[in-house]
């Protein structure tokens, strides 16, 4: 079990307006959660977000319409690809992102620390290896993605 699960435990299920708003923005998974999602056939439902300096990336559930590619700002208002009328399609899975598990209206001001901890998990050799594996699976070339004008690419906050 990843050590961050103890620091950022799951919150109770909630459908209040605050928690529903959180669900619109795809949460970030740990590297291991993304690896499991890929192994279970979900690679095409992920997107790649970049660090502000493009030094590393994070594979996260895609914005609707942005599946299987780098995250484009154009799609950022569409919500999470796994969010449907009946709720989160991956709520009860082992690959539900830690950020989705943790964030809750009862935990104001705590989401940023989770977000930054997940970013550190991806800024590792295991994170980079999984991103490169995913890029290959999606037939994407990082060097070409890097050349896309930055105004079109959704940079992680």
C-alpha positions as CSV (number, residue, x, y, z in Angstrom):
1,X,0.0,0.0,0.0
2,X,1.3,3.4,-1.0
3,X,2.4,5.6,2.0
4,X,0.2,8.5,0.8
5,X,-3.0,6.5,1.5
6,X,-2.3,7.0,5.2
7,X,-1.7,10.7,4.8
8,X,-4.7,11.3,2.5
9,X,-7.4,8.8,3.5
10,X,-10.6,8.3,1.6
11,X,-13.5,10.6,2.3
12,X,-17.1,9.5,2.6
13,X,-19.2,9.6,-0.6
14,X,-21.0,12.9,-1.0
15,X,-23.1,14.5,-3.7
16,X,-23.3,18.0,-2.3
17,X,-22.6,20.9,-4.8
18,X,-19.1,21.4,-3.5
19,X,-18.1,17.7,-3.9
20,X,-19.9,17.5,-7.3
21,X,-17.9,20.5,-8.4
22,X,-14.7,18.6,-7.4
23,X,-15.7,15.7,-9.6
24,X,-15.9,17.9,-12.7
25,X,-12.1,18.3,-12.6
26,X,-10.3,15.0,-13.1
27,X,-8.3,14.1,-10.0
28,X,-4.7,13.0,-10.1
29,X,-3.9,9.4,-9.5
30,X,-0.7,8.0,-8.0
31,X,1.6,6.3,-10.5
32,X,0.5,2.9,-9.3
33,X,-3.2,3.8,-9.7
34,X,-2.6,5.0,-13.3
35,X,-0.5,1.8,-14.0
36,X,-3.4,-0.3,-12.8
37,X,-5.9,1.6,-14.9
38,X,-3.7,1.1,-18.0
39,X,-3.4,-2.6,-17.2
40,X,-7.2,-2.9,-17.0
41,X,-7.7,-1.3,-20.4
42,X,-8.3,2.3,-19.5
43,X,-5.2,3.9,-21.3
44,X,-7.4,5.5,-23.9
45,X,-9.5,7.2,-21.2
46,X,-6.4,9.0,-19.7
47,X,-4.7,12.3,-20.7
48,X,-1.2,13.6,-20.1
49,X,-0.8,16.8,-18.1
50,X,2.5,18.6,-18.0
51,X,4.5,20.2,-15.2
52,X,4.8,24.0,-15.9
53,X,8.4,23.5,-17.1
54,X,7.5,20.3,-19.1
55,X,10.0,18.3,-16.9
56,X,7.5,15.6,-16.2
57,X,3.9,14.6,-16.8
58,X,1.0,13.1,-14.9
59,X,-1.5,10.7,-16.5
60,X,-4.9,11.5,-15.2
61,X,-8.5,10.8,-16.2
62,X,-9.1,12.8,-19.4
63,X,-11.4,15.7,-19.9
64,X,-14.4,14.5,-21.9
65,X,-13.4,14.7,-25.6
66,X,-9.7,14.8,-24.7
67,X,-9.1,11.1,-24.2
68,X,-5.8,9.5,-25.2
69,X,-3.9,12.7,-25.7
70,X,-2.1,15.5,-23.9
71,X,-4.5,17.7,-21.9
72,X,-5.8,20.6,-24.0
73,X,-7.3,23.7,-22.4
74,X,-10.0,23.6,-25.1
75,X,-11.5,20.6,-23.3
76,X,-10.9,21.6,-19.7
77,X,-14.6,22.8,-19.2
78,X,-16.0,19.4,-20.3
79,X,-15.5,17.6,-17.0
80,X,-14.0,14.2,-16.2
81,X,-14.4,11.4,-18.7
82,X,-15.5,9.0,-15.9
83,X,-18.2,11.3,-14.6
84,X,-21.7,10.4,-15.9
85,X,-25.3,11.2,-14.9
86,X,-25.3,8.3,-12.4
87,X,-22.0,9.4,-10.8
88,X,-18.4,8.3,-11.1
89,X,-17.8,5.2,-13.3
90,X,-14.6,4.3,-11.4
91,X,-15.7,5.2,-7.8
92,X,-15.4,1.6,-6.5
93,X,-12.2,0.7,-8.4
94,X,-8.7,0.3,-7.2
95,X,-7.5,2.8,-9.7
96,X,-9.8,5.7,-8.6
97,X,-7.3,8.6,-8.2
98,X,-6.1,9.3,-4.7
99,X,-7.1,13.0,-5.2
100,X,-10.7,12.0,-6.0
101,X,-10.7,9.7,-2.9
102,X,-9.4,12.4,-0.6
103,X,-11.0,15.7,-1.6
104,X,-14.2,16.5,0.2
105,X,-16.2,19.5,1.4
106,X,-15.2,18.7,5.0
107,X,-11.5,19.0,4.1
108,X,-11.2,22.7,3.0
109,X,-7.7,23.9,2.2
110,X,-6.3,20.3,2.3
111,X,-6.5,19.5,-1.4
112,X,-3.4,21.4,-2.4
113,X,-1.2,19.3,-0.2
114,X,-2.6,16.1,-1.8
115,X,-2.1,17.6,-5.2
116,X,1.5,18.5,-4.6
117,X,2.3,15.1,-3.0
118,X,0.8,13.3,-6.1
119,X,3.0,15.6,-8.4
120,X,6.1,14.4,-6.4
121,X,5.1,10.8,-7.0
122,X,5.1,11.5,-10.8
123,X,8.4,13.4,-10.8
124,X,10.2,10.1,-10.4
125,X,11.8,7.5,-12.7
126,X,8.7,5.3,-12.3
127,X,6.4,8.1,-13.2
128,X,8.5,9.0,-16.3
129,X,8.6,5.3,-17.4
130,X,4.8,5.0,-17.2
131,X,4.3,8.2,-19.1
132,X,6.7,7.0,-21.9
133,X,4.9,3.6,-22.0
134,X,1.5,5.4,-22.3
135,X,2.8,7.7,-25.0
136,X,4.0,4.7,-27.0
137,X,0.6,2.9,-26.5
138,X,-1.2,6.1,-27.8
139,X,1.3,6.4,-30.7
140,X,2.3,9.9,-29.4
141,X,5.7,11.4,-29.8
142,X,6.8,13.5,-26.7
143,X,9.2,15.6,-28.8
144,X,6.3,16.6,-31.0
145,X,3.9,17.3,-28.1
146,X,6.6,19.5,-26.5
147,X,6.5,21.7,-29.7
148,X,2.8,22.4,-29.4
149,X,2.2,26.0,-28.5
150,X,1.9,26.3,-24.8
151,X,-1.3,28.3,-24.9
152,X,-3.2,25.2,-26.2
153,X,-1.8,22.7,-23.7
154,X,-3.4,22.5,-20.2
155,X,-0.5,23.0,-17.8
156,X,-1.0,21.5,-14.3
157,X,-1.7,24.1,-11.6
